[in-house]
């Protein structure tokens, strides 16, 4: 099955989100084999994975239960940071 989004566009979008997340003080890794970001959580060895949906319209995380439009990387970063904070204190 082919993805609707081009690989280079997917990497560009992830790069934008990466910069926003790092700007919020999060520890983020970049994966390019299976394009996505890994974000360090409060649970050692258990990162949060963030991907671009196949349509290319959203970032998704928490096993695709959470989504945010790719046009708003700063908003996605704030939501991801809030998600991590909420789940580390749950």
C-alpha positions in Angstrom: 0.0 0.0 0.0 1.4 3.4 -1.0 1.3 6.3 1.4 -0.3 9.5 0.3 2.5 11.6 1.7 6.0 11.7 0.2 8.9 10.5 2.3 10.7 13.9 2.0 7.6 15.8 3.0 7.1 13.4 6.0 10.7 14.1 7.2 10.2 17.9 6.8 7.0 17.8 8.9 8.7 15.7 11.6 11.6 18.1 11.5 9.3 21.0 12.2 7.7 19.2 15.1 11.1 18.1 16.4 12.3 21.7 16.7 9.1 22.8 18.5 9.4 19.9 21.0 13.0 20.6 21.7 12.1 24.2 22.2 9.8 23.1 24.9 12.6 21.3 26.7 11.7 17.7 25.7 14.3 15.1 24.8 13.5 14.0 21.3 15.0 11.4 18.9 14.5 11.3 15.2 14.0 8.1 13.3 14.2 8.0 9.6 14.1 4.3 8.8 10.4 4.3 9.8 10.0 8.1 10.0 8.9 9.2 13.4 10.0 10.9 16.6 10.8 9.3 19.9 10.2 11.4 23.0 11.7 10.5 26.4 9.0 9.9 29.0 9.1 9.5 32.7 9.2 5.7 32.3 12.7 4.6 31.6 13.0 2.7 28.3 9.4 3.6 27.2 9.4 6.5 24.7 6.4 8.1 23.2 6.3 7.6 19.4 5.0 10.3 17.1 4.3 9.8 13.4 2.7 11.6 10.5 -0.5 9.9 9.4 -0.6 8.2 6.0 -2.8 11.0 4.7 -0.1 13.5 5.7 -2.8 15.6 7.4 -2.0 14.9 11.1 0.7 14.0 13.6 -0.4 11.1 15.7 0.8 9.6 19.0 -0.4 7.3 21.8 -1.0 4.5 19.3 -2.8 6.9 17.0 -5.4 7.8 19.7 -4.2 11.4 19.7 -3.9 13.6 16.5 -3.1 17.2 15.6 -3.0 18.9 12.2 0.5 19.1 10.7 0.0 22.7 9.7 0.3 23.6 13.4 3.5 22.0 14.7 3.7 24.4 17.6 0.2 23.4 18.7 1.0 19.8 18.3 4.1 20.2 20.4 2.2 21.9 23.2 -0.5 19.1 23.1 2.2 16.4 23.2 4.0 18.1 26.1 0.6 18.4 28.0 -0.1 14.7 27.2 3.2 13.7 28.7 2.7 15.8 31.8 -0.8 14.4 32.3 0.3 10.8 31.9 3.4 11.1 34.1 1.3 12.3 37.0 -1.6 9.8 36.5 
